[in-house]
Amino acid sequence: METLNTIFSAINGVVWGPLMLILLLGVGIYLQVSLKLMPIRKLGEGFKLMWQGRDSKHSPDGKPKSEEDGEISPFNALMTALSATIGTGNIAGVATAIALGGPGAVFWMWITALVGMATKFSEAVLAVRFRETDSTGFHIGGPMYYIKNGLDRKWLWLGGAFAFFGAVAAFGIGNTVQSNSVADALDSTFGLPHWITGVVIMVLAGAVILGGIKRIAKVAGKLVPVMGIAYVIAGLVVLVVNADQVGGAFGMIFTYAFNPHAAAGGFAGAAVMAAIRFGVARGIFSNEAGLGSAPIAHAAAQTKNPVRQGLIAMLGTFIDTIVVCSITALVILTAGVWKTGEAGASLTALSFDAALPGLGNEVVSLALTVFAFTTILGWSFYGEKCFQFLFGTRSITLYRVLFVLAIPLGALANLGLIWLMADTFNAMMAIPNLIALALLSPVVIKLARAYFNGEEVLPGEELDHDKS
């Protein structure tokens, strides 16, 4: 066990090191510049399309949809992707970034999100452009499929590598880590035993997961907006209470993004490089831009236009980081307790509690519970599609059962090594995806240009996965 821990610690230090952050930011900046900042300029159009995409029966141009277009509405595809991204990163990840990198880390989280919008747009465009239909008639897509269908056969191994890392990472970052976080939070706040939490989550999640993407999307389409809005409202209430500190919080964010922060109280101080490193790393951990997970959900959307789905998909990064993470960050910075040396979810809970005495812990615990639950739903679908790519359509039921059974194990386990392995495989998912995004960027740029010139943009040929 000690040897495994040493090995994975060494690998993790490399895959989440400066080179990975440069690769993630570099590809994102390249795509954003190549698209002439279109994802930022067309943000309003993205929200318009998202609102229109709530209807699973008609496309935004008013034409009726059929099952041949996809399995879920464009809106529910975004909600499924958001169900996996809005999670512990928005509560614990932001707090960790501030605790280790200072207030300036928040600025670099914002920059990561603005760059990541181009990455997420490109991922979804390629996911719809190169998706296939399997033997059951369901649409399947994601990095493994745009590698397989968009690049030469010599790159097929890269798609297999992504699928392997994704299937394994789902059990960690999208399952056991989430159930363990919920069990810890409910135990410390309400005294609920870990095993009860694990069993309850298993039963509830199993009822959804075993129903497949349509049931997952249906639940996500209702739960994600409600939980996201409720958390933002709770955060805004805290900011109203701390209104006199909001200006100072923004001042600290911009000042310490470019200047070192001296040690104060329990805060050890942070250099500018620490602010950049932790801001970028936690931002990517939260919104998953570049990891290749979200396009798996967007490939199932009822649309024949990859660019339109790309415009909806990029909102995931904006909502996750610019909206939800910013609320958490401002609550922490206005409360003033971030200098005590606390980190993670406990820092966020203390900050809420400072403004709402007696309620802060409950707010954060409940938010963490719902966020983690929906993350489990979203990642179950990601892992399932990766597993299907490797072992075929018949393997889906086996994966779903194993995924559900792992939930209570995560609630009871000591997750030190599992967290490390999951975090490592999570980063290793990004490498094949970023290579594919760079190589296929001309396709994205060509399709985007055609769409905004008013030309017809088709999803590409329908491919039969089980025969190819």
C-alpha positions, 0 to 999 in steps of 0.5 A, a space after each residue: 500500500 505504501 509503495 502504491 501511494 508513493 508511485 501515485 504521488 509521484 505520477 500525480 505530481 507530474 500530471 497535475 504539475 505546471 506542464 498540465 496547467 500550461 497544456 490546459 490553458 494553452 489549448 484553451 487560449 489557442 481555441 479562444 483566439 482562433 475563434 476570435 473570442 466568439 464564446 465570450 462574445 456570443 454568451 447571450 446567444 448561448 443563454 437564449 439557445 439554452 432557454 429554447 432548448 428546454 423543449 424536447 419536442 421542438 428545436 430552436 428553429 421550431 421544427 419538430 424533433 425525433 428520437 433520431 436527433 438524440 435522447 435528451 433535450 439540449 437543456 437537459 444535456 447541459 444540466 446533466 453536464 452541470 450535475 457532474 461539475 457543480 459539486 465539491 469543487 464549488 464548496 471545498 475546491 474554492 476554499 482550498 484555492 483561497 487557503 493555499 493561494 490567497 484571494 488572488 487565486 479567485 481571479 485566476 479561477 475566473 481567467 481559467 473559466 473564460 479560457 475554458 469556455 472555448 474548450 467546452 464549446 469545442 468539446 461539444 461541437 466535436 462530440 455532436 459532429 462525430 457521435 455514433 448510434 449504438 445497437 440500441 439506437 442511442 447516440 453516443 459520443 465524447 473524446 473517444 469517439 471524436 478521436 476514433 472518427 475524426 483522426 486517423 486510425 493510428 490515433 485510435 489507441 488514444 481514444 482507448 486510453 481516454 476511455 480507460 482513464 474515464 471509466 476508472 476515474 468515475 469510480 473515484 472522483 465521481 463516486 466513492 469520493 463524493 459519497 465519502 464527502 457527504 458521509 463526513 458532512 452529515 456525520 459532523 453536522 447531524 451525527 448520521 452514521 456513515 453506513 446509513 448515508 452510504 445505503 441511502 445514497 446507493 438506493 436513491 442513486 441506483 433508482 436513477 442510474 439503472 434507468 439510463 441517460 433519459 432518467 438521469 437527464 430528467 432528474 438532473 434537469 429538475 434538481 440542478 437548477 433548483 440546487 444551484 439557484 438555492 445555493 446562490 440565493 443563500 450566498 447572496 443573503 450572506 453577501 447582503 449581511 456582509 455588504 460593507 465587506 464586498 468592495 474590499 473582497 473584490 479589491 483583494 482578489 484583483 490586488 493579490 492576483 498580481 502581488 504576493 500576500 503576506 502571512 496573517 493569522 493562520 494564513 501562511 501567505 502566498 506568492 503570485 505563482 501560488 495564486 495562479 497555480 491553485 486558482 487554475 488547478 481548482 478552477 479546472 477541477 470545478 468546471 472540468 473544461 478540457 477533461 473531456 467529461 462534459 461532451 459525453 453528455 452533450 453527444 446525447 442531445 436532441 440536435 442536429 447542429 453541433 455548433 448550437 450545442 457547443 454554444 449551450 455547452 460553454 455555459 456550463 463553465 460560465 455558470 459553474 465558475 463565474 457564478 457558483 464558485 464566485 459566490 462561494 469565494 465572496 462569502 469566504 472573503 467577506 466573512 474574514 475567517 479565511 485567515 484562521 488556517 482552515 481549508 476545504 468545506 470546513 472553511 466554507 461552512 465557517 464563513 456561512 456560519 459567521 453571517 448566519 449563526 447556527 445555520 451555516 453548517 447546515 446550509 453547507 452540509 445540505 448543499 454538499 449532499 445535493 451537489 455530490 449526489 448529482 455528481 454521482 449521477 452525471 459521472 455514472 453516465 460518463 463512466 458507463 459510456 467509456 466502459 461501453 467504448 471498451 467492452 461494447 453495449 452489453 457491458 452497460 448493465 454490469 457497469 451500472 450495477 458495479 457503480 451503484 454497489 461502490 457508493 456505500 463502500 466509498 462512504 465507509 472507506 478511508 479514501 486517502 489512496 483512492 482519492 490520489 488514484 482518482 485525481 491522477 486518472 482524472 488528469 490523465 483523461 485530459 491528455 488524450 482529450 487536449 491532443 484531440 482538441 488541438 488536432 481537430 481545432 480546424 474542424 471546430 473553427 470551420 463549423 463555427 464560421 459556417 454557422 455564423 455565416 448562416 450556412 447549414 451545419 450538419 452533425 456528420 454521418 451517422 455511424 454504427 458503433 457496434 459494426 465499426 
